[in-house]
Amino acid sequence: MLSVPVCQRASVLIIFYLKVTTMTSRILSALLWFMLSVSVQAQVYKWVDADGKITYSDVPPPKTAVKVETKSFSSSDTSNVALPFELAQAAKSMPVVLYTADSCVPCNDGRNFLKQNGIPFSEKTVASNADQEKLHAISGGSQLPFLLIGRTKMTGYSFSEWRASLSQAGYPESSMLPADYQYPAPQPAAPVAAVTKNNNAPTAPAPAPTPTAQPQDSNAFQF
């Protein structure tokens, strides 16, 4: 019967031990990274200097800064998905907001463009009169889609103009968005405030009938 030399058996055991140790270390590192990506929080500072320039940074402002504001961000703001540093910085300092409406082909094109380029954004839908008033107050008009990149306003969809403005705002040229990132659900441009009903309150008299309103122009929005 052949026997394996002691030194050879020892070598096999050492190699096996190293492999197990390496695998364990990788698993522990992955778990640690996941915990950090879920729980990590950062703080962004906004301040105005003596010349009136507005600055956004994760570094505390100088003592000479005025109108200092802070906001805490966590990975829960992006569905518990940690963004790459460059993308996270751009999203914090120059957030993207897209205003859209139903049956708006350019709106669909703009939305697809943002997603294909890996741009985190929030979407505001324009449907009610209140939504239209909100859009007009922000954009000065009624044309859709309307895009906000920080304070930069862009009316109508243009691939080249949107791409240039996003690059200038610090967004990467190619998508760096994690595959498991989930975009937030669209919200009305002017959300309706919830009203609490008081059952003990006296019933208000029914309003007097009003003349029939004229039908609204179906082409209120400009695409």
C-alpha positions in Angstrom: 0.0 0.0 0.0 1.4 3.4 -1.0 1.6 6.1 1.6 1.7 9.9 1.0 4.8 11.4 2.5 4.2 13.5 5.6 5.5 16.7 4.0 3.2 16.3 1.0 0.2 15.8 3.2 1.2 18.9 5.2 1.4 20.9 2.0 -2.0 19.8 0.9 -3.5 20.8 4.3 -1.8 24.2 4.2 -3.1 24.9 0.7 -6.6 23.8 1.7 -6.4 26.1 4.8 -5.3 29.1 2.7 -8.2 28.6 0.3 -10.7 28.4 3.0 -9.3 31.4 4.8 -9.3 33.4 1.5 -12.9 32.5 0.8 -14.0 33.4 4.3 -12.2 36.7 4.0 -14.0 37.5 0.8 -17.4 36.6 2.2 -16.7 38.8 5.3 -15.6 41.7 3.1 -18.7 41.4 1.0 -20.9 41.4 4.0 -19.1 44.4 5.5 -19.4 46.3 2.2 -23.1 45.5 2.0 -23.7 46.7 5.6 -21.8 49.9 4.9 -23.7 50.6 1.7 -27.0 50.3 3.4 -26.3 52.2 6.6 -23.8 54.8 5.4 -24.9 58.4 5.7 -23.4 61.6 4.4 -24.0 65.2 5.0 -24.1 67.9 2.3 -23.5 71.5 3.1 -24.9 74.5 1.2 -23.7 78.0 1.8 -23.4 81.4 0.3 -20.0 83.2 0.3 -19.4 87.0 0.5 -19.8 87.3 -3.3 -23.2 85.6 -3.3 -21.9 82.4 -4.9 -23.7 79.2 -3.8 -21.6 76.2 -3.0 -22.5 72.6 -2.4 -20.0 70.3 -0.7 -19.7 67.4 1.7 -16.9 69.4 3.5 -18.1 71.8 6.3 -18.1 75.5 5.0 -15.7 78.1 6.2 -16.6 80.4 9.1 -17.1 83.3 6.8 -20.0 81.5 5.0 -23.5 82.8 5.4 -26.9 81.1 5.0 -25.5 77.7 5.8 -27.9 74.7 5.2 -27.2 71.0 5.7 -29.0 67.9 4.5 -28.3 64.4 5.5 -28.3 61.8 2.7 -28.3 58.0 3.1 -28.3 55.2 0.7 -32.0 54.7 1.5 -32.6 57.8 -0.7 -31.7 55.6 -3.7 -33.5 52.4 -2.7 -30.6 51.3 -0.4 -28.3 51.2 -3.4 -25.0 53.0 -2.9 -24.1 55.1 -6.0 -20.5 55.4 -7.3 -18.8 58.5 -5.8 -18.8 60.6 -9.0 -22.5 59.9 -9.7 -23.5 60.4 -6.1 -21.8 63.8 -5.9 -23.6 65.0 -9.1 -27.0 63.7 -7.9 -26.5 65.6 -4.6 -25.3 68.9 -5.9 -27.3 69.0 -9.2 -30.5 66.9 -8.8 -32.4 66.1 -11.9 -36.2 66.5 -12.1 -38.3 65.7 -15.2 -41.8 67.0 -15.8 -43.9 64.9 -18.1 -47.5 64.3 -19.2 -49.5 61.4 -20.6 -49.5 60.9 -24.4 -46.4 63.0 -24.7 -43.9 61.3 -27.1 -41.0 63.7 -26.4 -41.6 63.0 -22.7 -41.1 59.3 -23.2 -38.0 60.0 -25.3 -36.6 62.2 -22.5 -37.3 59.6 -19.8 -35.7 56.8 -21.8 -32.7 59.0 -22.5 -32.1 59.6 -18.8 -32.5 55.9 -17.9 -30.3 54.8 -20.7 -27.6 57.2 -19.6 -27.9 56.1 -16.0 -29.1 59.4 -14.6 -30.9 59.3 -11.3 -34.0 61.6 -11.5 -37.4 62.2 -10.0 -40.4 62.6 -12.3 -43.3 65.0 -11.8 -46.5 64.4 -13.8 -48.6 67.3 -15.1 -52.3 66.4 -15.4 -54.5 68.7 -13.2 -54.9 72.5 -13.3 -52.8 72.7 -10.2 -50.1 70.7 -11.9 -50.2 73.1 -14.9 -50.0 76.1 -12.6 -47.0 74.6 -10.8 -45.2 73.9 -14.2 -45.9 77.4 -15.4 -44.5 78.9 -12.1 -41.3 76.9 -12.5 -40.7 76.9 -16.2 -42.6 80.1 -17.3 -44.5 78.1 -19.9 -46.5 74.9 -20.6 -44.2 73.0 -23.0 -43.2 69.5 -22.0 -41.0 67.7 -21.3 -39.4 70.2 -18.9 -36.1 69.3 -17.3 -34.4 70.7 -14.2 -30.7 70.0 -13.6 -30.0 71.8 -10.4 -31.2 75.3 -11.3 -30.7 74.8 -15.0 -34.0 74.8 -16.9 -34.4 73.0 -20.2 -37.7 73.1 -22.2 -38.3 70.4 -24.7 -36.3 67.3 -25.4 -32.9 67.6 -27.2 -30.4 64.7 -27.0 -27.4 66.9 -27.5 -28.4 69.7 -25.2 -29.5 67.4 -22.4 -26.2 65.4 -22.7 -24.1 68.6 -22.7 -25.9 70.1 -19.7 -25.7 66.8 -17.7 -21.9 66.5 -18.4 -21.4 70.1 -17.3 -23.3 69.3 -14.1 -20.8 66.5 -13.4 -22.8 63.4 -14.5 -20.6 60.7 -16.0 -20.6 60.4 -19.8 -21.4 56.6 -19.6 -23.8 55.0 -17.2 -22.4 54.1 -13.8 -25.9 53.4 -12.2 -26.0 50.0 -10.3 -28.1 47.4 -12.0 -30.4 47.0 -9.0 -31.1 50.8 -8.7 -34.9 51.5 -8.6 -36.2 54.9 -9.8 -38.8 56.5 -7.5 -42.4 56.4 -8.7 -43.6 59.5 -10.5 -45.4 62.1 -8.4 -47.9 64.9 -9.3 -46.2 68.2 -9.9 -48.7 69.7 -7.3 -49.5 67.0 -4.8 -53.0 67.3 -3.3 -52.8 67.8 0.5 -54.6 65.2 2.5 -57.7 66.5 4.3 -58.8 65.0 7.6 -62.6 64.7 7.8 -64.3 65.7 11.1 -67.5 63.7 11.5 -68.7 66.0 14.3 -68.5 69.1 12.2 -71.8 70.6 11.0 -72.6 69.8 7.4 -72.0 72.7 5.1 -74.9 73.7 2.8 -74.7 72.5 -0.7 -73.1 75.1 -3.0 -75.4 76.9 -5.5 -75.3 75.5 -9.0 -72.8 77.2 -11.3 -73.0 77.6 -15.0 -71.6 74.8 -17.0 -67.9 75.2 -17.6 -66.6 75.5 -21.1 -64.6 72.4 -22.2 -60.9 72.8 -21.8 -58.6 72.8 -24.8 -57.2 69.3 -25.2 -54.0 70.9 -26.5 -53.2 72.8 -23.3 -49.7 71.3 -23.3 -47.2 72.0 -26.0 -45.0 69.0 -26.9 
